[in-house]
């Protein structure tokens, strides 16, 4: 494992963190009262917060199966989050035991649980990098010790981009990462949107800002921009729960309204 020693991890429990809130929404135990408090406040804005997390997790499973079925054997997952099973490497290596997976996150609590991310098959490999998504060159340099960048790589950033504002260089980060990957590589994204409830999305954004965090819901058109120059796989950019639902079990959700998130997978020519 590259990066900080898990034995000296220091976790700030004075303010909420998106990875730990996501863990709470998924029913995990690796979160703190400050995370639960904010998560419950977000549920008052949209009661389907847990549904959003489960739908996004299920999309990761389906997209990984889809990629493995097309011969992809290398995966770079940025914004990994706290491990929950089955994780990406388990799906990928279940389909292709020789698959190689590099995870990346900057939350110390993910580092503390990184051993769960490193249980590779004997034929494959898994690695964890402690790094910030806003430092793509560092991520690529360290990931290159495990992945062969002369062969296709699936780059995934799931439920991460809405924590990067345009001023943080969200579009430029994607472009810099893709620039190093060869033709035949894939980009796998999911993103929260305010298209269906602009007022609620703005309220949530204000809650994050008040706690010194970024939330940047994007419209469908803004999300599509991340895929410029790439070949979108069918069905193109879609609601997260509608991206190849046949590849996994349907996630039951409250009500009939769309879960406010988009997803897409695209190939680099």
Buried (B, 14 or more C-beta within 10 A) or exposed (E): BBBBEBEEBEBEEEEBBBBBBBBBBBEBEBBBEBBBEBBEBBEEBBEBBBBBBBBBBBBBBBBBBBBBEBEBBBBBBBBBBBBBEBBBBBBBBBBBEEBBBBBBBBBBBBBBBBEBBBEBBEEBBBBBBBBEBBBBEEBBBBBEEBBEBEBBBBBBBBBBBBBBEEEBBBBEBBBBBBEBBEEBBBBBBBBBBBBBBEEBBBBBBEBBEEEEBBBBBBBBEBBBEBBEEBEBBEEEBBBBBBBBBEBBEEBEBEEEEBBBBBBBBBBBE
